[in-house]
Amino acid sequence: MDTLGLVVDLAVHAGDVQDRDGAEIVLGQIVGRFSRLKKLWADGGYAGDLVKYAKRWYGRAIEIVKRNDLKKFVVLPKRWIVERTFAWLSNYRRLSKDYETNPESSESMIRLAMINLMLHRLRAG
């Protein structure tokens, strides 16, 4: 998603696929389409080979946003954008629980929810 919290692209996969492996799929989908996209932010779970892979194959830098080691709540830079978007998506009944059994239908429901969200923003603006 972009810094406004709008989904740029997505890939829904089975639970036995590591997030890092799923991220490679998304990287492959966005490369030729978003030439202005230079830097990506990712959770600590994406650290490691994915950072090198993105730089080598796609020329994109991935910056890992790490949690602090303290036991208190701290808003992490850029990560709140993702969490806010998840909250927006959970307002849609089909996305509030894991109702979908097919990854393609899950992707479709997310896309429909984001289209609805963007239309409401255009109308309000």
Residue pairs with C-beta under 8 A, 6 or more apart in sequence:
1 7
1 8
1 81
1 82
1 85
2 8
3 78
3 81
4 81
5 81
5 82
5 84
5 85
5 88
6 85
6 114
6 117
6 118
7 85
7 110
7 111
7 114
8 30
8 34
8 37
9 26
9 29
9 30
9 33
10 26
10 107
10 110
10 111
11 22
11 25
11 26
11 29
11 107
12 103
12 104
12 106
12 107
12 110
13 21
13 22
13 25
13 103
14 103
19 43
19 45
19 46
20 45
20 46
20 48
20 49
20 50
23 42
23 46
23 50
24 50
24 53
27 53
27 54
27 57
27 58
27 60
30 37
31 58
31 60
37 60
38 60
38 61
39 60
39 61
39 62
39 63
40 54
40 60
40 61
40 62
40 63
41 62
41 63
41 64
41 65
41 78
41 79
42 50
42 62
42 63
42 64
42 65
43 64
43 65
43 79
44 64
44 65
44 66
44 67
46 62
46 64
47 64
50 62
51 62
51 64
54 60
54 61
54 62
55 61
55 62
65 76
65 77
65 78
65 79
66 76
67 76
68 74
68 76
88 113
88 117
89 95
89 110
89 113
89 114
90 96
92 109
92 113
92 116
94 100
94 109
95 109
95 110
95 113
100 106
100 109
